Amino acid sequence: MSSPGDNADIFHTIDNLVAEERELRSRSAAKHGLETDERGRLKALEVELDQCWDLLRQRRAKAEFGEDPAEASVRPASEVEGYLS
């Protein structure tokens, strides 16, 4: 995922990713599972969504503390997926 320009761009990306994720999950339910490539794409979507939400959190934190939100960047999947709830 490239670093979108502003929060509206990020939300637009999230909307598109969620729509694709729902489509795959719907097909999974209808077919009782997904093909290997579909499962891979679903995992990639989940990672991209996590990266988008992380980017939004970074941007909001920077804005809150008087920093430039545009300096936020997409973190590697290995970092974002390693967060504990």
Distance bins in CASP14 RR format, pairs under 12 A and 6 or more apart:
PFRMAT RR
TARGET T0000
AUTHOR 0000-0000-0000
RMODE 2
METHOD distances of the structure
MODEL  1
1 9 0 0 0 0 0 1 0 0 0 0 0
1 10 0 0 0 0 1 0 0 0 0 0 0
1 13 1 0 0 1 0 0 0 0 0 0 0
1 14 0 0 0 0 0 1 0 0 0 0 0
1 16 0 0 0 0 0 1 0 0 0 0 0
1 17 0 0 0 0 1 0 0 0 0 0 0
1 44 0 0 0 0 1 0 0 0 0 0 0
1 45 0 0 0 0 0 1 0 0 0 0 0
1 47 0 0 0 0 1 0 0 0 0 0 0
1 48 1 0 1 0 0 0 0 0 0 0 0
1 49 0 0 0 0 1 0 0 0 0 0 0
1 50 0 0 0 0 0 1 0 0 0 0 0
1 51 1 0 1 0 0 0 0 0 0 0 0
1 52 1 0 0 1 0 0 0 0 0 0 0
1 53 0 0 0 0 0 1 0 0 0 0 0
1 54 0 0 0 0 0 1 0 0 0 0 0
1 55 0 0 0 0 1 0 0 0 0 0 0
1 73 0 0 0 0 0 1 0 0 0 0 0
1 74 1 0 1 0 0 0 0 0 0 0 0
1 75 0 0 0 0 0 1 0 0 0 0 0
1 76 0 0 0 0 0 1 0 0 0 0 0
1 77 0 0 0 0 1 0 0 0 0 0 0
1 80 0 0 0 0 0 1 0 0 0 0 0
2 9 0 0 0 0 1 0 0 0 0 0 0
2 10 0 0 0 0 0 1 0 0 0 0 0
2 13 0 0 0 0 1 0 0 0 0 0 0
2 48 0 0 0 0 0 1 0 0 0 0 0
2 51 0 0 0 0 0 1 0 0 0 0 0
2 52 0 0 0 0 0 1 0 0 0 0 0
2 55 0 0 0 0 0 1 0 0 0 0 0
2 73 0 0 0 0 1 0 0 0 0 0 0
2 74 1 0 0 1 0 0 0 0 0 0 0
3 9 0 0 0 0 1 0 0 0 0 0 0
3 10 0 0 0 0 1 0 0 0 0 0 0
3 13 0 0 0 0 0 1 0 0 0 0 0
3 51 0 0 0 0 1 0 0 0 0 0 0
3 52 0 0 0 0 0 1 0 0 0 0 0
3 54 0 0 0 0 0 1 0 0 0 0 0
3 55 1 0 0 1 0 0 0 0 0 0 0
3 56 0 0 0 0 0 1 0 0 0 0 0
3 58 0 0 0 0 0 1 0 0 0 0 0
3 59 0 0 0 0 1 0 0 0 0 0 0
3 69 0 0 0 0 0 1 0 0 0 0 0
3 70 0 0 0 0 1 0 0 0 0 0 0
3 71 0 0 0 0 1 0 0 0 0 0 0
3 72 1 0 0 1 0 0 0 0 0 0 0
3 73 1 0 1 0 0 0 0 0 0 0 0
3 74 1 0 1 0 0 0 0 0 0 0 0
3 75 0 0 0 0 0 1 0 0 0 0 0
4 10 1 0 1 0 0 0 0 0 0 0 0
4 11 0 0 0 0 1 0 0 0 0 0 0
4 12 1 0 0 1 0 0 0 0 0 0 0
4 13 1 0 1 0 0 0 0 0 0 0 0
4 14 0 0 0 0 1 0 0 0 0 0 0
4 16 0 0 0 0 0 1 0 0 0 0 0
4 17 0 0 0 0 0 1 0 0 0 0 0
4 48 0 0 0 0 0 1 0 0 0 0 0
4 51 0 0 0 0 0 1 0 0 0 0 0
4 52 0 0 0 0 1 0 0 0 0 0 0
4 55 1 0 0 1 0 0 0 0 0 0 0
4 56 0 0 0 0 1 0 0 0 0 0 0
4 59 0 0 0 0 1 0 0 0 0 0 0
4 69 0 0 0 0 0 1 0 0 0 0 0
4 70 0 0 0 0 0 1 0 0 0 0 0
4 72 0 0 0 0 0 1 0 0 0 0 0
4 73 0 0 0 0 0 1 0 0 0 0 0
4 74 0 0 0 0 1 0 0 0 0 0 0
5 11 0 0 0 0 0 1 0 0 0 0 0
5 12 0 0 0 0 0 1 0 0 0 0 0
5 13 0 0 0 0 0 1 0 0 0 0 0
5 55 0 0 0 0 1 0 0 0 0 0 0
5 56 0 0 0 0 0 1 0 0 0 0 0
5 59 0 0 0 0 1 0 0 0 0 0 0
5 69 0 0 0 0 1 0 0 0 0 0 0
5 70 1 0 0 1 0 0 0 0 0 0 0
5 71 0 0 0 0 0 1 0 0 0 0 0
5 72 0 0 0 0 1 0 0 0 0 0 0
5 73 0 0 0 0 0 1 0 0 0 0 0
5 74 0 0 0 0 0 1 0 0 0 0 0
6 12 0 0 0 0 1 0 0 0 0 0 0
6 13 0 0 0 0 0 1 0 0 0 0 0
6 55 0 0 0 0 0 1 0 0 0 0 0
6 56 0 0 0 0 0 1 0 0 0 0 0
6 59 0 0 0 0 1 0 0 0 0 0 0
6 63 0 0 0 0 0 1 0 0 0 0 0
6 68 0 0 0 0 0 1 0 0 0 0 0
6 69 1 0 0 1 0 0 0 0 0 0 0
6 70 0 0 0 0 1 0 0 0 0 0 0
6 72 0 0 0 0 0 1 0 0 0 0 0
7 13 0 0 0 0 0 1 0 0 0 0 0
7 14 0 0 0 0 0 1 0 0 0 0 0
7 52 0 0 0 0 0 1 0 0 0 0 0
7 53 0 0 0 0 0 1 0 0 0 0 0
7 55 0 0 0 0 1 0 0 0 0 0 0
7 56 1 0 0 1 0 0 0 0 0 0 0
7 57 0 0 0 0 0 1 0 0 0 0 0
7 58 0 0 0 0 0 1 0 0 0 0 0
7 59 1 0 0 1 0 0 0 0 0 0 0
7 60 0 0 0 0 1 0 0 0 0 0 0
7 62 0 0 0 0 0 1 0 0 0 0 0
7 63 0 0 0 0 1 0 0 0 0 0 0
7 69 1 0 0 1 0 0 0 0 0 0 0
7 70 0 0 0 0 0 1 0 0 0 0 0
7 72 0 0 0 0 0 1 0 0 0 0 0
8 14 0 0 0 0 0 1 0 0 0 0 0
8 15 0 0 0 0 0 1 0 0 0 0 0
8 56 0 0 0 0 0 1 0 0 0 0 0
8 59 0 0 0 0 0 1 0 0 0 0 0
9 15 0 0 0 0 0 1 0 0 0 0 0
9 16 0 0 0 0 0 1 0 0 0 0 0
9 52 0 0 0 0 1 0 0 0 0 0 0
9 55 0 0 0 0 0 1 0 0 0 0 0
9 56 0 0 0 0 0 1 0 0 0 0 0
9 59 0 0 0 0 0 1 0 0 0 0 0
9 69 0 0 0 0 0 1 0 0 0 0 0
9 70 0 0 0 0 0 1 0 0 0 0 0
10 16 0 0 0 0 0 1 0 0 0 0 0
10 17 0 0 0 0 0 1 0 0 0 0 0
10 48 0 0 0 0 0 1 0 0 0 0 0
10 49 0 0 0 0 0 1 0 0 0 0 0
10 51 0 0 0 0 1 0 0 0 0 0 0
10 52 1 0 1 0 0 0 0 0 0 0 0
10 53 0 0 0 0 1 0 0 0 0 0 0
10 54 0 0 0 0 0 1 0 0 0 0 0
10 55 1 0 1 0 0 0 0 0 0 0 0
10 56 1 0 1 0 0 0 0 0 0 0 0
10 57 0 0 0 0 0 1 0 0 0 0 0
10 58 0 0 0 0 0 1 0 0 0 0 0
10 59 1 0 0 1 0 0 0 0 0 0 0
10 60 0 0 0 0 0 1 0 0 0 0 0
10 69 0 0 0 0 0 1 0 0 0 0 0
10 70 0 0 0 0 0 1 0 0 0 0 0
10 72 0 0 0 0 1 0 0 0 0 0 0
10 74 0 0 0 0 1 0 0 0 0 0 0
11 17 0 0 0 0 0 1 0 0 0 0 0
11 18 0 0 0 0 0 1 0 0 0 0 0
11 49 0 0 0 0 0 1 0 0 0 0 0
11 52 0 0 0 0 1 0 0 0 0 0 0
11 53 0 0 0 0 0 1 0 0 0 0 0
11 55 0 0 0 0 0 1 0 0 0 0 0
11 56 1 0 0 1 0 0 0 0 0 0 0
11 59 0 0 0 0 0 1 0 0 0 0 0
12 18 0 0 0 0 0 1 0 0 0 0 0
12 19 0 0 0 0 0 1 0 0 0 0 0
12 52 0 0 0 0 1 0 0 0 0 0 0
13 19 0 0 0 0 0 1 0 0 0 0 0
13 20 0 0 0 0 0 1 0 0 0 0 0
13 45 0 0 0 0 0 1 0 0 0 0 0
13 48 1 0 0 1 0 0 0 0 0 0 0
13 49 0 0 0 0 1 0 0 0 0 0 0
13 51 0 0 0 0 1 0 0 0 0 0 0
13 52 1 0 1 0 0 0 0 0 0 0 0
13 53 0 0 0 0 0 1 0 0 0 0 0
13 55 0 0 0 0 1 0 0 0 0 0 0
13 56 0 0 0 0 0 1 0 0 0 0 0
13 74 0 0 0 0 0 1 0 0 0 0 0
14 20 0 0 0 0 0 1 0 0 0 0 0
14 21 0 0 0 0 0 1 0 0 0 0 0
14 45 0 0 0 0 0 1 0 0 0 0 0
14 48 0 0 0 0 1 0 0 0 0 0 0
14 49 1 0 0 1 0 0 0 0 0 0 0
14 50 0 0 0 0 0 1 0 0 0 0 0
14 51 0 0 0 0 0 1 0 0 0 0 0
14 52 1 0 1 0 0 0 0 0 0 0 0
14 53 1 0 0 1 0 0 0 0 0 0 0
14 54 0 0 0 0 0 1 0 0 0 0 0
14 55 0 0 0 0 1 0 0 0 0 0 0
14 56 0 0 0 0 1 0 0 0 0 0 0
15 21 0 0 0 0 0 1 0 0 0 0 0
15 22 0 0 0 0 0 1 0 0 0 0 0
15 49 0 0 0 0 0 1 0 0 0 0 0
15 52 0 0 0 0 0 1 0 0 0 0 0
16 22 0 0 0 0 0 1 0 0 0 0 0
16 23 0 0 0 0 0 1 0 0 0 0 0
16 45 0 0 0 0 1 0 0 0 0 0 0
16 48 0 0 0 0 1 0 0 0 0 0 0
16 49 0 0 0 0 0 1 0 0 0 0 0
16 52 0 0 0 0 0 1 0 0 0 0 0
17 23 0 0 0 0 0 1 0 0 0 0 0
17 24 0 0 0 0 0 1 0 0 0 0 0
17 41 0 0 0 0 0 1 0 0 0 0 0
17 42 0 0 0 0 0 1 0 0 0 0 0
17 44 0 0 0 0 1 0 0 0 0 0 0
17 45 1 0 1 0 0 0 0 0 0 0 0
17 46 0 0 0 0 1 0 0 0 0 0 0
17 47 0 0 0 0 1 0 0 0 0 0 0
17 48 1 0 1 0 0 0 0 0 0 0 0
17 49 1 0 1 0 0 0 0 0 0 0 0
17 50 0 0 0 0 0 1 0 0 0 0 0
17 51 0 0 0 0 1 0 0 0 0 0 0
17 52 1 0 0 1 0 0 0 0 0 0 0
17 53 0 0 0 0 0 1 0 0 0 0 0
18 24 0 0 0 0 0 1 0 0 0 0 0
18 25 0 0 0 0 0 1 0 0 0 0 0
18 45 0 0 0 0 1 0 0 0 0 0 0
18 46 0 0 0 0 0 1 0 0 0 0 0
18 48 0 0 0 0 0 1 0 0 0 0 0
18 49 1 0 0 1 0 0 0 0 0 0 0
18 52 0 0 0 0 1 0 0 0 0 0 0
18 53 0 0 0 0 0 1 0 0 0 0 0
19 25 0 0 0 0 0 1 0 0 0 0 0
19 26 0 0 0 0 0 1 0 0 0 0 0
19 45 0 0 0 0 1 0 0 0 0 0 0
19 49 0 0 0 0 0 1 0 0 0 0 0
20 26 0 0 0 0 0 1 0 0 0 0 0
20 27 0 0 0 0 0 1 0 0 0 0 0
20 38 0 0 0 0 0 1 0 0 0 0 0
20 41 1 0 0 1 0 0 0 0 0 0 0
20 42 0 0 0 0 1 0 0 0 0 0 0
20 44 0 0 0 0 1 0 0 0 0 0 0
20 45 1 0 1 0 0 0 0 0 0 0 0
20 46 0 0 0 0 0 1 0 0 0 0 0
20 48 0 0 0 0 1 0 0 0 0 0 0
20 49 0 0 0 0 1 0 0 0 0 0 0
21 27 0 0 0 0 0 1 0 0 0 0 0
21 28 0 0 0 0 0 1 0 0 0 0 0
21 34 0 0 0 0 0 1 0 0 0 0 0
21 38 0 0 0 0 0 1 0 0 0 0 0
21 40 0 0 0 0 0 1 0 0 0 0 0
21 41 0 0 0 0 1 0 0 0 0 0 0
21 42 1 0 0 1 0 0 0 0 0 0 0
21 43 0 0 0 0 0 1 0 0 0 0 0
21 44 0 0 0 0 0 1 0 0 0 0 0
21 45 1 0 1 0 0 0 0 0 0 0 0
21 46 1 0 0 1 0 0 0 0 0 0 0
21 47 0 0 0 0 0 1 0 0 0 0 0
21 48 0 0 0 0 1 0 0 0 0 0 0
21 49 1 0 0 1 0 0 0 0 0 0 0
21 50 0 0 0 0 0 1 0 0 0 0 0
21 52 0 0 0 0 0 1 0 0 0 0 0
22 28 0 0 0 0 0 1 0 0 0 0 0
22 29 0 0 0 0 0 1 0 0 0 0 0
22 42 0 0 0 0 0 1 0 0 0 0 0
22 45 0 0 0 0 1 0 0 0 0 0 0
22 49 0 0 0 0 0 1 0 0 0 0 0
23 29 0 0 0 0 0 1 0 0 0 0 0
23 30 0 0 0 0 0 1 0 0 0 0 0
23 34 0 0 0 0 0 1 0 0 0 0 0
23 38 0 0 0 0 1 0 0 0 0 0 0
23 41 0 0 0 0 0 1 0 0 0 0 0
23 42 0 0 0 0 1 0 0 0 0 0 0
23 45 0 0 0 0 1 0 0 0 0 0 0
24 30 0 0 0 0 0 1 0 0 0 0 0
24 31 0 0 0 0 0 1 0 0 0 0 0
24 33 0 0 0 0 1 0 0 0 0 0 0
24 34 1 0 0 1 0 0 0 0 0 0 0
24 35 0 0 0 0 0 1 0 0 0 0 0
24 37 0 0 0 0 0 1 0 0 0 0 0
24 38 1 0 1 0 0 0 0 0 0 0 0
24 39 0 0 0 0 1 0 0 0 0 0 0
24 40 0 0 0 0 1 0 0 0 0 0 0
24 41 1 0 0 1 0 0 0 0 0 0 0
24 42 1 0 1 0 0 0 0 0 0 0 0
24 43 0 0 0 0 0 1 0 0 0 0 0
24 44 0 0 0 0 0 1 0 0 0 0 0
24 45 1 0 0 1 0 0 0 0 0 0 0
24 46 0 0 0 0 0 1 0 0 0 0 0
25 31 0 0 0 0 0 1 0 0 0 0 0
25 33 0 0 0 0 1 0 0 0 0 0 0
25 34 0 0 0 0 1 0 0 0 0 0 0
25 38 0 0 0 0 0 1 0 0 0 0 0
25 39 0 0 0 0 0 1 0 0 0 0 0
25 41 0 0 0 0 0 1 0 0 0 0 0
25 42 1 0 0 1 0 0 0 0 0 0 0
25 45 0 0 0 0 1 0 0 0 0 0 0
25 46 0 0 0 0 0 1 0 0 0 0 0
26 33 0 0 0 0 0 1 0 0 0 0 0
26 34 0 0 0 0 0 1 0 0 0 0 0
26 38 0 0 0 0 0 1 0 0 0 0 0
26 42 0 0 0 0 0 1 0 0 0 0 0
27 33 0 0 0 0 1 0 0 0 0 0 0
27 34 1 0 0 1 0 0 0 0 0 0 0
27 35 0 0 0 0 1 0 0 0 0 0 0
27 38 1 0 0 1 0 0 0 0 0 0 0
27 39 0 0 0 0 0 1 0 0 0 0 0
27 41 0 0 0 0 0 1 0 0 0 0 0
27 42 0 0 0 0 1 0 0 0 0 0 0
28 34 1 0 1 0 0 0 0 0 0 0 0
28 35 0 0 0 0 1 0 0 0 0 0 0
28 38 1 0 0 1 0 0 0 0 0 0 0
28 39 0 0 0 0 1 0 0 0 0 0 0
28 40 0 0 0 0 0 1 0 0 0 0 0
28 41 0 0 0 0 0 1 0 0 0 0 0
28 42 1 0 0 1 0 0 0 0 0 0 0
30 38 0 0 0 0 0 1 0 0 0 0 0
31 38 0 0 0 0 1 0 0 0 0 0 0
31 39 0 0 0 0 0 1 0 0 0 0 0
33 39 0 0 0 0 1 0 0 0 0 0 0
33 42 0 0 0 0 0 1 0 0 0 0 0
34 40 0 0 0 0 1 0 0 0 0 0 0
34 41 0 0 0 0 1 0 0 0 0 0 0
34 42 1 0 0 1 0 0 0 0 0 0 0
34 43 0 0 0 0 0 1 0 0 0 0 0
34 45 0 0 0 0 0 1 0 0 0 0 0
35 41 0 0 0 0 1 0 0 0 0 0 0
35 42 0 0 0 0 0 1 0 0 0 0 0
36 42 0 0 0 0 0 1 0 0 0 0 0
36 43 0 0 0 0 0 1 0 0 0 0 0
37 43 0 0 0 0 0 1 0 0 0 0 0
37 44 0 0 0 0 0 1 0 0 0 0 0
38 44 0 0 0 0 0 1 0 0 0 0 0
38 45 0 0 0 0 0 1 0 0 0 0 0
39 45 0 0 0 0 0 1 0 0 0 0 0
39 46 0 0 0 0 0 1 0 0 0 0 0
40 46 0 0 0 0 1 0 0 0 0 0 0
40 47 0 0 0 0 0 1 0 0 0 0 0
40 48 0 0 0 0 0 1 0 0 0 0 0
41 47 0 0 0 0 0 1 0 0 0 0 0
41 48 0 0 0 0 0 1 0 0 0 0 0
42 48 0 0 0 0 0 1 0 0 0 0 0
42 49 0 0 0 0 0 1 0 0 0 0 0
43 49 0 0 0 0 0 1 0 0 0 0 0
43 50 0 0 0 0 0 1 0 0 0 0 0
43 77 0 0 0 0 0 1 0 0 0 0 0
43 81 0 0 0 0 1 0 0 0 0 0 0
44 50 0 0 0 0 0 1 0 0 0 0 0
44 51 0 0 0 0 0 1 0 0 0 0 0
44 77 0 0 0 0 1 0 0 0 0 0 0
44 81 0 0 0 0 0 1 0 0 0 0 0
45 51 0 0 0 0 0 1 0 0 0 0 0
45 52 0 0 0 0 0 1 0 0 0 0 0
45 77 0 0 0 0 0 1 0 0 0 0 0
46 52 0 0 0 0 0 1 0 0 0 0 0
46 53 0 0 0 0 0 1 0 0 0 0 0
46 77 0 0 0 0 1 0 0 0 0 0 0
46 80 0 0 0 0 0 1 0 0 0 0 0
46 81 0 0 0 0 1 0 0 0 0 0 0
47 53 0 0 0 0 0 1 0 0 0 0 0
47 54 0 0 0 0 0 1 0 0 0 0 0
47 74 0 0 0 0 0 1 0 0 0 0 0
47 75 0 0 0 0 0 1 0 0 0 0 0
47 76 0 0 0 0 1 0 0 0 0 0 0
47 77 1 0 1 0 0 0 0 0 0 0 0
47 78 0 0 0 0 1 0 0 0 0 0 0
47 79 0 0 0 0 0 1 0 0 0 0 0
47 80 1 0 0 1 0 0 0 0 0 0 0
47 81 1 0 0 1 0 0 0 0 0 0 0
47 82 0 0 0 0 0 1 0 0 0 0 0
48 54 0 0 0 0 0 1 0 0 0 0 0
48 55 0 0 0 0 0 1 0 0 0 0 0
48 74 0 0 0 0 1 0 0 0 0 0 0
48 75 0 0 0 0 0 1 0 0 0 0 0
48 77 0 0 0 0 1 0 0 0 0 0 0
48 80 0 0 0 0 1 0 0 0 0 0 0
48 81 0 0 0 0 0 1 0 0 0 0 0
49 55 0 0 0 0 0 1 0 0 0 0 0
49 56 0 0 0 0 0 1 0 0 0 0 0
49 77 0 0 0 0 0 1 0 0 0 0 0
49 80 0 0 0 0 1 0 0 0 0 0 0
49 81 0 0 0 0 0 1 0 0 0 0 0
50 56 0 0 0 0 0 1 0 0 0 0 0
50 57 0 0 0 0 0 1 0 0 0 0 0
50 74 0 0 0 0 0 1 0 0 0 0 0
50 75 0 0 0 0 1 0 0 0 0 0 0
50 76 0 0 0 0 0 1 0 0 0 0 0
50 77 1 0 0 1 0 0 0 0 0 0 0
50 78 0 0 0 0 0 1 0 0 0 0 0
50 79 0 0 0 0 0 1 0 0 0 0 0
50 80 1 0 1 0 0 0 0 0 0 0 0
50 81 1 0 0 1 0 0 0 0 0 0 0
50 82 0 0 0 0 1 0 0 0 0 0 0
50 83 0 0 0 0 1 0 0 0 0 0 0
50 85 0 0 0 0 0 1 0 0 0 0 0
51 57 0 0 0 0 0 1 0 0 0 0 0
51 58 0 0 0 0 0 1 0 0 0 0 0
51 72 0 0 0 0 0 1 0 0 0 0 0
51 73 0 0 0 0 0 1 0 0 0 0 0
51 74 1 0 1 0 0 0 0 0 0 0 0
51 75 1 0 0 1 0 0 0 0 0 0 0
51 76 0 0 0 0 1 0 0 0 0 0 0
51 77 1 0 0 1 0 0 0 0 0 0 0
51 78 0 0 0 0 0 1 0 0 0 0 0
51 79 0 0 0 0 1 0 0 0 0 0 0
51 80 1 0 1 0 0 0 0 0 0 0 0
51 81 0 0 0 0 1 0 0 0 0 0 0
51 82 0 0 0 0 0 1 0 0 0 0 0
51 83 0 0 0 0 0 1 0 0 0 0 0
52 58 0 0 0 0 0 1 0 0 0 0 0
52 59 0 0 0 0 0 1 0 0 0 0 0
52 72 0 0 0 0 0 1 0 0 0 0 0
52 74 0 0 0 0 1 0 0 0 0 0 0
52 75 0 0 0 0 0 1 0 0 0 0 0
52 77 0 0 0 0 0 1 0 0 0 0 0
52 80 0 0 0 0 1 0 0 0 0 0 0
53 59 0 0 0 0 0 1 0 0 0 0 0
53 60 0 0 0 0 0 1 0 0 0 0 0
53 74 0 0 0 0 0 1 0 0 0 0 0
53 75 0 0 0 0 0 1 0 0 0 0 0
53 80 0 0 0 0 1 0 0 0 0 0 0
53 81 0 0 0 0 0 1 0 0 0 0 0
53 83 0 0 0 0 0 1 0 0 0 0 0
54 60 0 0 0 0 0 1 0 0 0 0 0
54 61 0 0 0 0 0 1 0 0 0 0 0
54 72 0 0 0 0 1 0 0 0 0 0 0
54 73 0 0 0 0 0 1 0 0 0 0 0
54 74 1 0 0 1 0 0 0 0 0 0 0
54 75 1 0 1 0 0 0 0 0 0 0 0
54 76 0 0 0 0 0 1 0 0 0 0 0
54 77 0 0 0 0 0 1 0 0 0 0 0
54 79 0 0 0 0 1 0 0 0 0 0 0
54 80 1 0 1 0 0 0 0 0 0 0 0
54 81 0 0 0 0 1 0 0 0 0 0 0
54 82 0 0 0 0 0 1 0 0 0 0 0
54 83 1 0 0 1 0 0 0 0 0 0 0
55 61 0 0 0 0 0 1 0 0 0 0 0
55 62 0 0 0 0 0 1 0 0 0 0 0
55 69 0 0 0 0 1 0 0 0 0 0 0
55 70 0 0 0 0 0 1 0 0 0 0 0
55 71 0 0 0 0 0 1 0 0 0 0 0
55 72 1 0 1 0 0 0 0 0 0 0 0
55 73 1 0 0 1 0 0 0 0 0 0 0
55 74 1 0 1 0 0 0 0 0 0 0 0
55 75 1 0 0 1 0 0 0 0 0 0 0
55 79 0 0 0 0 0 1 0 0 0 0 0
55 80 0 0 0 0 1 0 0 0 0 0 0
56 62 0 0 0 0 0 1 0 0 0 0 0
56 63 0 0 0 0 0 1 0 0 0 0 0
56 69 0 0 0 0 1 0 0 0 0 0 0
56 72 0 0 0 0 1 0 0 0 0 0 0
56 74 0 0 0 0 0 1 0 0 0 0 0
56 80 0 0 0 0 0 1 0 0 0 0 0
57 63 0 0 0 0 0 1 0 0 0 0 0
57 64 0 0 0 0 0 1 0 0 0 0 0
57 69 0 0 0 0 0 1 0 0 0 0 0
57 72 0 0 0 0 1 0 0 0 0 0 0
57 74 0 0 0 0 0 1 0 0 0 0 0
57 75 0 0 0 0 0 1 0 0 0 0 0
57 80 0 0 0 0 0 1 0 0 0 0 0
57 83 0 0 0 0 0 1 0 0 0 0 0
58 64 0 0 0 0 0 1 0 0 0 0 0
58 65 0 0 0 0 0 1 0 0 0 0 0
58 67 0 0 0 0 1 0 0 0 0 0 0
58 68 0 0 0 0 0 1 0 0 0 0 0
58 69 1 0 0 1 0 0 0 0 0 0 0
58 70 0 0 0 0 0 1 0 0 0 0 0
58 71 0 0 0 0 1 0 0 0 0 0 0
58 72 1 1 0 0 0 0 0 0 0 0 0
58 73 1 0 0 1 0 0 0 0 0 0 0
58 74 0 0 0 0 1 0 0 0 0 0 0
58 75 1 0 0 1 0 0 0 0 0 0 0
58 79 0 0 0 0 0 1 0 0 0 0 0
58 80 0 0 0 0 0 1 0 0 0 0 0
59 65 0 0 0 0 0 1 0 0 0 0 0
59 66 0 0 0 0 0 1 0 0 0 0 0
59 67 0 0 0 0 1 0 0 0 0 0 0
59 68 0 0 0 0 1 0 0 0 0 0 0
59 69 1 1 0 0 0 0 0 0 0 0 0
59 70 0 0 0 0 1 0 0 0 0 0 0
59 71 0 0 0 0 1 0 0 0 0 0 0
59 72 1 0 1 0 0 0 0 0 0 0 0
59 73 0 0 0 0 1 0 0 0 0 0 0
59 74 0 0 0 0 0 1 0 0 0 0 0
60 66 0 0 0 0 0 1 0 0 0 0 0
60 67 0 0 0 0 0 1 0 0 0 0 0
60 69 1 0 0 1 0 0 0 0 0 0 0
60 72 0 0 0 0 1 0 0 0 0 0 0
61 67 0 0 0 0 1 0 0 0 0 0 0
61 68 0 0 0 0 0 1 0 0 0 0 0
61 69 0 0 0 0 1 0 0 0 0 0 0
61 71 0 0 0 0 0 1 0 0 0 0 0
61 72 0 0 0 0 1 0 0 0 0 0 0
62 68 1 0 0 1 0 0 0 0 0 0 0
62 69 1 0 1 0 0 0 0 0 0 0 0
62 70 0 0 0 0 1 0 0 0 0 0 0
62 71 1 0 0 1 0 0 0 0 0 0 0
62 72 1 0 1 0 0 0 0 0 0 0 0
62 73 0 0 0 0 0 1 0 0 0 0 0
63 69 1 0 1 0 0 0 0 0 0 0 0
63 70 0 0 0 0 1 0 0 0 0 0 0
63 71 0 0 0 0 0 1 0 0 0 0 0
63 72 0 0 0 0 1 0 0 0 0 0 0
64 72 0 0 0 0 0 1 0 0 0 0 0
65 71 0 0 0 0 0 1 0 0 0 0 0
65 72 0 0 0 0 0 1 0 0 0 0 0
73 79 0 0 0 0 0 1 0 0 0 0 0
73 80 0 0 0 0 0 1 0 0 0 0 0
74 80 0 0 0 0 1 0 0 0 0 0 0
75 81 0 0 0 0 1 0 0 0 0 0 0
75 82 0 0 0 0 0 1 0 0 0 0 0
75 83 0 0 0 0 1 0 0 0 0 0 0
76 82 0 0 0 0 0 1 0 0 0 0 0
77 83 0 0 0 0 0 1 0 0 0 0 0
END
